[in-house]
């Protein structure tokens, strides 16, 4: 209505996501936006940070571990591996809805969709993906085990050999990363990429939430801490680290 007059406005129909059971548990208020199902964990914030960086419209939904949302039938219908994050893009390839899980796969997809944070030229593209895989296959699993054996249930195990094994492997990975960052602003040099978005939430978690900085000798890795500080100062990172927001009671 404009100035008291009604006008018929032709607008495209809203995308119908009813074929996806996950939308029954987490209804989409904006079905034409990317739907993010996540939690602010080191893996979860990769995607919220990425979405904040590239500026694509999205709607976040909190998958609560305390309420076992990740093993609900609705969530499993999108990710049978019951891990966050996952997305549902109503406008995927060929403008068809695309459900996607695995944080690394989501980062590559969003980079390609937006044309940002992942080079399209072959050499730099594959080198970036190489460092993304370094995080997915090494940094994440090893740092996560340090957290388990140092902060969570594993801390009560009398046998400290498993903990020490993961600490030593985490130190080795930090050394690899530190050497890579020597003389570089970011993992790929001057170019900030999805490799940084994947890696530094885990470094932050290792020395912050896991309280394992002293165990791994983080002060010995000056390049890692330098770039971590630079990463955490980015406005999109600051926002993404808090998404999805806690549900107010």
GUBA-90987 format. One record per residue (C-alpha): residue in one letter; x, y, z. Coordinates in steps of 0.1 Angstrom, whole numbers. Example, Ala and Ser with C-alpha at 12.3 -4.5 7.8 and 13.67 -1.06 7.14 Angstrom:
2
+------+-------+-------+-------+
| code |     X |     Y |     Z |
+------+-------+-------+-------+
|    a |   123 |   -45 |    78 |
|    s |   137 |   -11 |    71 |
+------+-------+-------+-------+
end
This chain:
249
+------+-------+-------+-------+
| code |     X |     Y |     Z |
+------+-------+-------+-------+
|    x |     0 |     0 |     0 |
|    x |    14 |    34 |   -10 |
|    x |    -4 |    66 |     0 |
|    x |   -35 |    47 |     9 |
|    x |   -37 |    29 |   -25 |
|    x |   -33 |    -8 |   -31 |
|    x |   -10 |   -19 |   -59 |
|    x |    -6 |   -54 |   -72 |
|    x |    31 |   -61 |   -72 |
|    x |    45 |   -91 |   -92 |
|    x |    71 |  -108 |   -70 |
|    x |    87 |  -142 |   -74 |
|    x |    71 |  -169 |   -52 |
|    x |    88 |  -178 |   -20 |
|    x |   110 |  -209 |   -22 |
|    x |    92 |  -240 |    -9 |
|    x |   115 |  -260 |    15 |
|    x |    88 |  -283 |    28 |
|    x |   104 |  -313 |    11 |
|    x |   132 |  -310 |    37 |
|    x |   122 |  -324 |    71 |
|    x |   148 |  -303 |    89 |
|    x |   126 |  -272 |    82 |
|    x |    98 |  -287 |   103 |
|    x |   120 |  -286 |   134 |
|    x |   136 |  -253 |   124 |
|    x |   111 |  -234 |   103 |
|    x |   126 |  -209 |    78 |
|    x |   114 |  -174 |    84 |
|    x |   133 |  -164 |    52 |
|    x |   131 |  -194 |    29 |
|    x |   150 |  -177 |     1 |
|    x |   180 |  -173 |    24 |
|    x |   207 |  -198 |    31 |
|    x |   197 |  -218 |    62 |
|    x |   225 |  -225 |    87 |
|    x |   222 |  -252 |   113 |
|    x |   250 |  -249 |   137 |
|    x |   265 |  -240 |   172 |
|    x |   294 |  -218 |   181 |
|    x |   320 |  -245 |   182 |
|    x |   353 |  -244 |   163 |
|    x |   337 |  -262 |   134 |
|    x |   304 |  -244 |   136 |
|    x |   318 |  -209 |   135 |
|    x |   338 |  -216 |   103 |
|    x |   305 |  -213 |    84 |
|    x |   290 |  -184 |   103 |
|    x |   323 |  -164 |    99 |
|    x |   324 |  -173 |    62 |
|    x |   288 |  -161 |    57 |
|    x |   296 |  -129 |    76 |
|    x |   327 |  -123 |    55 |
|    x |   310 |  -128 |    21 |
|    x |   277 |  -110 |    29 |
|    x |   253 |  -136 |    15 |
|    x |   219 |  -135 |    33 |
|    x |   214 |  -163 |    58 |
|    x |   193 |  -175 |    87 |
|    x |   209 |  -193 |   116 |
|    x |   193 |  -221 |   136 |
|    x |   208 |  -233 |   169 |
|    x |   214 |  -271 |   171 |
|    x |   215 |  -277 |   208 |
|    x |   237 |  -305 |   220 |
|    x |   221 |  -302 |   255 |
|    x |   187 |  -312 |   239 |
|    x |   203 |  -338 |   215 |
|    x |   191 |  -318 |   185 |
|    x |   220 |  -333 |   164 |
|    x |   205 |  -368 |   167 |
|    x |   169 |  -358 |   160 |
|    x |   153 |  -373 |   129 |
|    x |   150 |  -339 |   113 |
|    x |   187 |  -330 |   116 |
|    x |   197 |  -365 |   105 |
|    x |   176 |  -361 |    74 |
|    x |   201 |  -334 |    63 |
|    x |   233 |  -348 |    79 |
|    x |   232 |  -385 |    86 |
|    x |   266 |  -381 |   104 |
|    x |   249 |  -360 |   131 |
|    x |   276 |  -332 |   131 |
|    x |   273 |  -295 |   128 |
|    x |   275 |  -273 |   108 |
|    x |   251 |  -280 |    79 |
|    x |   234 |  -257 |    55 |
|    x |   204 |  -257 |    32 |
|    x |   208 |  -233 |     3 |
|    x |   175 |  -227 |   -15 |
|    x |   193 |  -214 |   -45 |
|    x |   220 |  -240 |   -51 |
|    x |   234 |  -251 |   -85 |
|    x |   207 |  -248 |  -113 |
|    x |   187 |  -227 |   -87 |
|    x |   177 |  -259 |   -69 |
|    x |   179 |  -264 |   -31 |
|    x |   212 |  -278 |   -20 |
|    x |   216 |  -295 |    14 |
|    x |   253 |  -297 |    24 |
|    x |   273 |  -309 |    54 |
|    x |   310 |  -310 |    64 |
|    x |   324 |  -276 |    72 |
|    x |   352 |  -279 |    46 |
|    x |   328 |  -287 |    18 |
|    x |   306 |  -258 |    29 |
|    x |   335 |  -234 |    29 |
|    x |   345 |  -244 |    -7 |
|    x |   309 |  -242 |   -19 |
|    x |   303 |  -207 |    -4 |
|    x |   336 |  -195 |   -17 |
|    x |   327 |  -206 |   -52 |
|    x |   291 |  -193 |   -49 |
|    x |   303 |  -159 |   -39 |
|    x |   335 |  -157 |   -58 |
|    x |   353 |  -148 |   -26 |
|    x |   381 |  -161 |    -3 |
|    x |   392 |  -189 |   -27 |
|    x |   412 |  -182 |   -58 |
|    x |   398 |  -195 |   -90 |
|    x |   432 |  -198 |  -107 |
|    x |   444 |  -233 |  -104 |
|    x |   477 |  -232 |   -85 |
|    x |   465 |  -208 |   -57 |
|    x |   431 |  -226 |   -55 |
|    x |   446 |  -260 |   -49 |
|    x |   472 |  -247 |   -25 |
|    x |   444 |  -231 |    -4 |
|    x |   424 |  -263 |    -5 |
|    x |   456 |  -282 |     6 |
|    x |   458 |  -260 |    38 |
|    x |   420 |  -264 |    43 |
|    x |   426 |  -302 |    43 |
|    x |   455 |  -297 |    67 |
|    x |   430 |  -283 |    92 |
|    x |   403 |  -308 |    85 |
|    x |   425 |  -339 |    87 |
|    x |   450 |  -327 |   113 |
|    x |   445 |  -296 |   133 |
|    x |   408 |  -302 |   141 |
|    x |   410 |  -339 |   151 |
|    x |   443 |  -335 |   171 |
|    x |   433 |  -303 |   189 |
|    x |   400 |  -318 |   197 |
|    x |   416 |  -348 |   213 |
|    x |   438 |  -325 |   235 |
|    x |   405 |  -309 |   246 |
|    x |   390 |  -343 |   255 |
|    x |   420 |  -355 |   275 |
|    x |   428 |  -322 |   291 |
|    x |   394 |  -306 |   298 |
|    x |   367 |  -332 |   295 |
|    x |   361 |  -368 |   305 |
|    x |   396 |  -379 |   295 |
|    x |   412 |  -357 |   321 |
|    x |   403 |  -383 |   348 |
|    x |   422 |  -412 |   331 |
|    x |   451 |  -422 |   351 |
|    x |   471 |  -432 |   320 |
|    x |   483 |  -399 |   305 |
|    x |   500 |  -415 |   275 |
|    x |   470 |  -408 |   252 |
|    x |   469 |  -371 |   263 |
|    x |   506 |  -367 |   259 |
|    x |   505 |  -383 |   224 |
|    x |   479 |  -357 |   212 |
|    x |   498 |  -329 |   229 |
|    x |   530 |  -338 |   210 |
|    x |   511 |  -341 |   177 |
|    x |   494 |  -308 |   183 |
|    x |   528 |  -292 |   189 |
|    x |   541 |  -307 |   156 |
|    x |   511 |  -293 |   137 |
|    x |   516 |  -259 |   153 |
|    x |   552 |  -259 |   142 |
|    x |   541 |  -267 |   106 |
|    x |   516 |  -238 |   107 |
|    x |   541 |  -215 |   124 |
|    x |   567 |  -221 |    97 |
|    x |   541 |  -216 |    70 |
|    x |   532 |  -182 |    85 |
|    x |   568 |  -169 |    86 |
|    x |   569 |  -137 |    66 |
|    x |   532 |  -141 |    57 |
|    x |   501 |  -121 |    67 |
|    x |   479 |  -151 |    63 |
|    x |   483 |  -188 |    54 |
|    x |   482 |  -179 |    17 |
|    x |   504 |  -148 |    21 |
|    x |   486 |  -115 |    15 |
|    x |   454 |  -132 |     6 |
|    x |   429 |  -140 |    34 |
|    x |   411 |  -173 |    25 |
|    x |   390 |  -201 |    37 |
|    x |   421 |  -218 |    50 |
|    x |   424 |  -191 |    77 |
|    x |   387 |  -193 |    85 |
|    x |   390 |  -231 |    90 |
|    x |   422 |  -230 |   110 |
|    x |   422 |  -201 |   135 |
|    x |   389 |  -209 |   153 |
|    x |   406 |  -242 |   164 |
|    x |   438 |  -224 |   175 |
|    x |   416 |  -200 |   195 |
|    x |   397 |  -229 |   211 |
|    x |   429 |  -248 |   220 |
|    x |   444 |  -220 |   240 |
|    x |   411 |  -205 |   252 |
|    x |   382 |  -229 |   259 |
|    x |   405 |  -260 |   262 |
|    x |   430 |  -240 |   283 |
|    x |   458 |  -260 |   267 |
|    x |   481 |  -231 |   257 |
|    x |   508 |  -240 |   282 |
|    x |   506 |  -277 |   274 |
|    x |   514 |  -271 |   238 |
|    x |   539 |  -243 |   244 |
|    x |   519 |  -218 |   224 |
|    x |   544 |  -190 |   233 |
|    x |   569 |  -209 |   211 |
|    x |   548 |  -202 |   180 |
|    x |   549 |  -165 |   176 |
|    x |   537 |  -165 |   140 |
|    x |   506 |  -185 |   150 |
|    x |   497 |  -161 |   178 |
|    x |   504 |  -131 |   156 |
|    x |   480 |  -142 |   129 |
|    x |   454 |  -154 |   154 |
|    x |   453 |  -119 |   169 |
|    x |   449 |  -104 |   134 |
|    x |   421 |  -129 |   126 |
|    x |   402 |  -122 |   158 |
|    x |   403 |   -85 |   151 |
|    x |   382 |   -89 |   119 |
|    x |   347 |   -76 |   124 |
|    x |   331 |  -105 |   105 |
|    x |   350 |  -129 |   128 |
|    x |   338 |  -111 |   159 |
|    x |   302 |  -115 |   147 |
|    x |   306 |  -150 |   134 |
|    x |   320 |  -163 |   167 |
|    x |   287 |  -155 |   184 |
|    x |   264 |  -172 |   159 |
|    x |   240 |  -188 |   164 |
|    x |   230 |  -169 |   195 |
|    x |   219 |  -187 |   227 |
|    x |   182 |  -192 |   229 |
|    x |   169 |  -169 |   257 |
|    x |   147 |  -187 |   282 |
+------+-------+-------+-------+
end
